[in-house]
Amino acid sequence: MSERSTWDEVEGTWSHATEKNKREDTSDWAKRFPAAKGIHQSPINLNSRDTTFDPKLNENPLVANYVLCRETDIYNNGHTVVIYPRYKPGDSGFRPDSTPRSTMEGGPLPSNDVYELAECRFHWGREEARGSEHTVNYKAFPMEVQLIHWNSSQYDSVDEALGQPNGIMIAALFVQVGRENSGLKILTDHLEEIQYKGRMKTVATAFNPNSLLPDPMLRDFWTYNGSLTVPPCSENVTWILFRYPLTISHAQIEEFRRLRTHAKNEMPHNSEDGIMADNYRPTQSLNKRVIRASFQ
């Protein structure tokens, strides 16, 4: 199976919701995960007034060199759905240098550094007025997709890169409801099979992460320095948020809303109703950080 990151191992020790399904005071996370009280936390609100156009972001264009995956693992970890691309059937642990890999480089990333795609995660709401972790001028989207990359030029694994300078990059896409997204059918067609926490499905259907990108040219995006949005909330994360959203159908997002936060035959934790939704962290203070934009 594909290499996993350490934050999969802290599942079950934190939650997005409390009694009566109210939003959790996520400042409680800092009691167990000290990085959560840092000053460079994510997500944030992308306010037009706080955004600076930086033409240098286009001098070395952002490029995604994504490859076709013959098999893909999809996993319900009790908090979200995770896609683990398999670059070669049977691959596990550290990949051989000859293994094709999906990477991204350029834009705000350090020159000559390549970031390898490790996994994709999703955050969504019970209703379409909320769900994304980041907001744009205080407006939320129904869903946000996060493509998590690690710097394979400077580090040997996701775990080694976590929390380190230039270690992690997350490319995020907002999602709106409209037409069916054919690129996500590989996921939504199998969500019923991973309805409960701990379930995994290996899908033997070709998947290209390019299908999650809004524009092959990747020209319009915001970028800032932040953190993971889930425990351990490690900082030193470069965020790239694409301006134009993906579109999925109402039926597709409803498949996400049928997922459960608990294992089959187990009770939900802390009086939750067990529905996996509203799995987003509230926006955090900008704290004088600069949000740069590649567009005017």
C-alpha positions as CSV (number, residue, x, y, z in Angstrom):
1,M,0.0,0.0,0.0
2,S,1.1,3.6,-0.5
3,E,3.2,5.4,2.1
4,R,1.1,7.1,4.8
5,S,1.7,10.2,6.8
6,T,1.9,10.4,10.6
7,W,-1.3,12.4,11.0
8,D,-3.2,9.3,10.0
9,E,-2.0,7.7,13.3
10,V,-3.6,10.3,15.6
11,E,-7.1,9.5,14.4
12,G,-9.6,8.9,17.2
13,T,-7.8,11.3,19.6
14,W,-9.6,14.5,18.3
15,S,-12.8,15.5,16.7
16,H,-14.4,18.3,14.7
17,A,-17.7,18.1,16.6
18,T,-19.0,17.9,20.2
19,E,-22.4,17.2,21.8
20,K,-25.5,18.2,19.8
21,N,-23.2,18.3,16.8
22,K,-22.0,21.9,17.5
23,R,-18.7,23.1,16.2
24,E,-15.9,22.1,18.6
25,D,-13.7,24.8,20.2
26,T,-10.7,23.6,18.3
27,S,-8.4,25.5,20.6
28,D,-8.7,22.3,22.7
29,W,-6.5,20.6,20.1
30,A,-3.5,22.6,21.5
31,K,-3.7,20.7,24.8
32,R,-2.5,17.5,23.0
33,F,-1.0,19.0,19.8
34,P,1.1,22.1,20.8
35,A,1.6,23.2,17.2
36,A,-2.1,24.0,17.1
37,K,-1.5,27.2,19.1
38,G,1.1,28.5,16.6
39,I,0.8,31.9,14.9
40,H,0.9,30.4,11.3
41,Q,-2.1,28.2,11.5
42,S,-4.5,27.2,8.7
43,P,-7.1,27.5,7.3
44,I,-7.6,31.3,6.8
45,N,-10.0,33.6,5.1
46,L,-8.7,34.9,1.8
47,N,-9.6,38.5,2.0
48,S,-9.1,40.6,-1.2
49,R,-7.9,43.5,0.9
50,D,-5.1,41.3,2.4
51,T,-3.9,39.9,-0.9
52,T,-0.8,41.1,-2.7
53,F,-0.3,40.5,-6.5
54,D,3.1,39.1,-7.0
55,P,4.2,38.9,-10.7
56,K,7.2,36.8,-9.7
57,L,4.9,33.8,-9.1
58,N,4.5,33.6,-12.9
59,E,8.2,33.9,-13.8
60,N,8.7,30.2,-13.0
61,P,5.2,28.8,-13.8
62,L,3.6,26.3,-11.5
63,V,3.6,22.9,-13.2
64,A,1.9,19.6,-12.2
65,N,3.6,16.5,-13.6
66,Y,1.0,14.0,-12.6
67,V,1.0,10.4,-13.8
68,L,-1.7,7.8,-14.3
69,C,-2.2,5.5,-11.3
70,R,-3.3,2.0,-12.3
71,E,-4.6,1.4,-8.8
72,T,-5.8,3.7,-6.0
73,D,-6.5,3.1,-2.3
74,I,-9.4,5.0,-0.8
75,Y,-9.7,5.0,3.0
76,N,-12.2,6.2,5.6
77,N,-10.1,7.3,8.6
78,G,-13.0,8.5,10.7
79,H,-12.4,12.1,9.9
80,T,-12.3,12.2,6.1
81,V,-11.8,10.3,2.9
82,V,-8.2,9.8,1.9
83,I,-7.0,8.9,-1.6
84,Y,-3.6,7.2,-1.7
85,P,-2.3,7.0,-5.3
86,R,-0.5,3.8,-6.2
87,Y,2.2,4.5,-8.7
88,K,2.8,0.8,-9.4
89,P,0.7,-2.2,-8.3
90,G,2.1,-3.7,-5.2
91,D,4.3,-0.7,-4.4
92,S,4.7,0.0,-0.7
93,G,7.0,2.0,1.6
94,F,9.8,3.9,0.0
95,R,9.4,4.0,-3.7
96,P,12.4,3.1,-6.0
97,D,13.9,6.0,-7.8
98,S,12.7,4.5,-11.1
99,T,9.0,4.5,-10.0
100,P,7.0,7.2,-11.9
101,R,5.5,9.7,-9.5
102,S,3.1,12.6,-9.5
103,T,4.9,15.9,-8.7
104,M,4.4,19.6,-8.7
105,E,7.1,22.4,-9.0
106,G,7.5,26.1,-9.8
107,G,5.3,29.0,-8.7
108,P,5.9,29.8,-5.0
109,L,8.0,26.7,-4.4
110,P,11.8,26.8,-4.0
111,S,13.7,26.7,-7.2
112,N,14.7,23.2,-8.4
113,D,12.7,21.5,-5.6
114,V,10.1,18.9,-6.6
115,Y,7.1,18.1,-4.4
116,E,5.6,14.6,-4.7
117,L,1.9,13.9,-4.3
118,A,1.3,11.7,-1.2
119,E,-2.5,11.8,-0.8
120,C,-5.7,13.7,-1.4
121,R,-8.2,14.7,1.4
122,F,-11.7,16.1,1.4
123,H,-13.6,18.5,3.7
124,W,-17.3,19.1,3.3
125,G,-20.4,20.4,5.0
126,R,-23.9,19.1,5.9
127,E,-25.3,21.9,3.8
128,E,-24.0,23.6,0.7
129,A,-23.4,27.0,2.5
130,R,-20.4,25.5,4.4
131,G,-17.8,22.8,4.1
132,S,-14.6,24.3,2.8
133,E,-11.8,25.0,5.3
134,H,-10.6,28.2,3.6
135,T,-13.1,30.9,2.7
136,V,-12.9,33.7,0.1
137,N,-14.1,37.1,1.4
138,Y,-15.8,35.1,4.2
139,K,-17.7,33.0,1.7
140,A,-17.4,29.2,2.2
141,F,-17.8,26.5,-0.5
142,P,-19.6,23.2,0.0
143,M,-16.3,21.3,-0.2
144,E,-12.5,21.6,-0.4
145,V,-10.1,19.1,-1.9
146,Q,-6.5,19.1,-0.6
147,L,-3.7,17.5,-2.5
148,I,-0.9,16.9,0.0
149,H,2.7,17.0,-1.4
150,W,6.1,16.6,0.3
151,N,9.5,17.9,-0.8
152,S,11.2,14.9,-2.3
153,S,14.3,17.0,-3.3
154,Q,15.2,17.7,0.4
155,Y,13.6,14.9,2.3
156,D,13.2,11.1,2.1
157,S,9.6,10.7,3.2
158,V,6.5,12.5,4.2
159,D,7.2,12.0,7.9
160,E,10.7,13.5,7.6
161,A,9.3,16.5,5.7
162,L,6.5,17.2,8.2
163,G,7.0,20.4,10.1
164,Q,10.4,21.1,8.4
165,P,11.3,24.2,6.3
166,N,9.8,23.9,2.8
167,G,8.8,20.3,3.7
168,I,5.1,20.2,2.9
169,M,3.0,21.8,0.2
170,I,-0.8,21.5,0.0
171,A,-2.6,22.4,-3.3
172,A,-6.3,23.1,-2.5
173,L,-9.3,23.4,-4.7
174,F,-12.7,24.8,-3.8
175,V,-15.7,22.7,-4.9
176,Q,-19.1,23.9,-6.0
177,V,-22.3,21.9,-6.8
178,G,-23.4,21.6,-10.4
179,R,-22.5,19.1,-13.1
180,E,-21.2,15.7,-12.3
181,N,-17.4,15.5,-12.1
182,S,-16.2,12.5,-14.1
183,G,-12.7,12.6,-12.6
184,L,-14.1,12.0,-9.1
185,K,-16.4,9.1,-10.1
186,I,-13.5,6.7,-9.3
187,L,-14.1,7.9,-5.7
188,T,-17.8,8.6,-5.4
189,D,-18.7,5.3,-7.1
190,H,-17.0,3.4,-4.2
191,L,-17.8,5.5,-1.2
192,E,-20.6,3.2,-0.1
193,E,-17.9,0.4,0.3
194,I,-16.0,2.5,2.8
195,Q,-19.0,3.9,4.7
196,Y,-17.6,3.1,8.1
197,K,-14.3,4.2,9.8
198,G,-11.4,2.0,9.1
199,R,-12.6,0.6,5.8
200,M,-10.3,0.7,2.7
201,K,-11.0,-0.1,-0.9
202,T,-8.4,-0.7,-3.6
203,V,-9.8,0.5,-6.8
204,A,-8.4,-1.1,-9.9
205,T,-9.4,1.7,-12.2
206,A,-6.9,4.1,-13.8
207,F,-6.9,7.5,-12.0
208,N,-5.1,10.6,-13.0
209,P,-4.7,13.3,-10.4
210,N,-4.8,15.8,-13.2
211,S,-8.6,15.3,-13.2
212,L,-8.7,17.2,-10.0
213,L,-7.1,20.3,-11.4
214,P,-9.2,23.2,-12.7
215,D,-6.9,24.3,-15.5
216,P,-3.9,22.6,-16.9
217,M,-2.0,25.9,-17.0
218,L,-2.5,26.4,-13.2
219,R,-2.1,30.2,-13.6
220,D,-4.5,31.7,-11.0
221,F,-3.9,30.9,-7.4
222,W,-3.3,32.3,-3.9
223,T,-0.4,31.2,-1.8
224,Y,0.6,31.7,1.9
225,N,2.6,30.0,4.7
226,G,0.4,28.0,7.1
227,S,-0.1,24.6,8.7
228,L,-1.9,21.3,8.5
229,T,-5.6,21.9,9.3
230,V,-5.8,18.7,11.3
231,P,-3.7,17.4,14.2
232,P,-0.8,17.6,14.7
233,C,-1.3,21.0,13.0
234,S,2.4,21.2,12.0
235,E,3.5,24.5,10.5
236,N,5.9,25.2,7.6
237,V,3.2,24.3,5.1
238,T,3.1,26.1,1.8
239,W,-0.5,26.5,0.7
240,I,-1.5,27.0,-3.0
241,L,-5.2,27.6,-3.4
242,F,-6.6,27.7,-6.9
243,R,-8.9,30.5,-7.9
244,Y,-11.4,28.5,-10.0
245,P,-13.4,25.8,-8.3
246,L,-14.2,22.2,-9.3
247,T,-17.8,21.2,-9.9
248,I,-19.5,18.1,-8.6
249,S,-23.1,17.0,-8.7
250,H,-25.5,17.1,-5.8
251,A,-25.7,13.3,-6.0
252,Q,-21.9,13.0,-5.7
253,I,-21.6,15.3,-2.6
254,E,-24.5,13.3,-1.0
255,E,-22.3,10.2,-1.2
256,F,-19.8,11.9,1.0
257,R,-22.5,12.9,3.5
258,R,-23.5,9.3,3.9
259,L,-20.1,8.4,5.4
260,R,-19.7,7.6,9.1
261,T,-17.1,8.7,11.7
262,H,-17.3,5.3,13.6
263,A,-16.7,1.7,12.8
264,K,-19.6,-0.6,12.0
265,N,-21.3,-2.0,15.1
266,E,-19.7,0.7,17.2
267,M,-21.4,3.8,18.8
268,P,-20.3,7.3,17.7
269,H,-18.0,9.2,20.1
270,N,-19.1,11.9,22.5
271,S,-22.8,11.9,21.6
272,E,-22.1,12.6,17.9
273,D,-24.7,11.3,15.4
274,G,-21.9,9.6,13.5
275,I,-22.4,11.4,10.2
276,M,-19.2,12.5,8.6
277,A,-19.8,16.1,7.6
278,D,-18.7,19.6,8.8
279,N,-15.2,18.1,9.0
280,Y,-13.5,21.5,8.6
281,R,-11.4,23.6,11.0
282,P,-12.6,27.2,11.6
283,T,-10.5,29.9,9.9
284,Q,-7.5,31.0,12.0
285,S,-6.0,34.5,12.5
286,L,-3.8,35.8,9.7
287,N,-1.3,37.3,12.2
288,K,0.4,39.6,9.7
289,R,1.1,36.9,7.2
290,V,1.2,37.9,3.5
291,I,-1.3,36.3,1.0
292,R,0.2,36.5,-2.5
293,A,-1.8,36.1,-5.7
294,S,-0.6,35.2,-9.1
295,F,-3.4,37.2,-10.7
296,Q,-4.8,40.8,-10.4
